């Protein structure tokens, strides 16, 4: 595991009175489940069996972390497959709707209803054009 460090420095200076302030804060956070070697030796002086206990605890913690990572990946995978399935069904029904609009337009032309065919044909063309215009945009 690694140690992460956050540093913060602040300097304030007042020119006329010569008063200044300097603040430096440093935080170090360790991801390790084990104490440092120095702390381990100090613990061992208190109780000789504590190092074994801490090692077993660290192993259990690492196994738990790995198990949780596997569970997270399962959740992400199922979410992605669900999104893919929804997208495929959406494309299928959009295609079906466009085929229906074009079919209705053709039927209206066959039945000599040009105004009806124009409305449904125009709707089909506008929907196809809007798909191509909005293809690169993400929300």
Steps between C-alpha positions, in 0.01 A plus 500: 500500500611854453516809709328812377609842611318833493698821554357845563709816529376848579700820530357837601717813520399847612736762360467800737508328838737230393259235628502168317349160534608170353297181539607163368275197540589152385272196514622149429246223452600137464283246317679211666317287753826429683679746727850616415794271590588725793147479637500121449815462709347723770184288500707181518667625816155538657364165380709246301188350334361828370713501182354165396150633574564816298635298204192275500273803525681668209461187287129481577462870419680455168279202411194708583624790284558264207156346546340845503687598182367187328147588616540856368611366164196269487271796566669710230485211252129438560427872472686523170324194359164645605584831330608317185179295497286812543685673216454203268127480571471875448672478162279207401176681583621822337576306183161331522328839538683639196409197290139542611500870403647425159252212453207726589628761257522242224152369581359854497656564159355173375155601629537843333525705821801727429450729801504202739806356324674840517446532876630151581783522245609837636490361856720205398753726324514745792556219750783351291665841456472574873675172581796599282513855639491385865730200451816667637338688786510353848291607795 
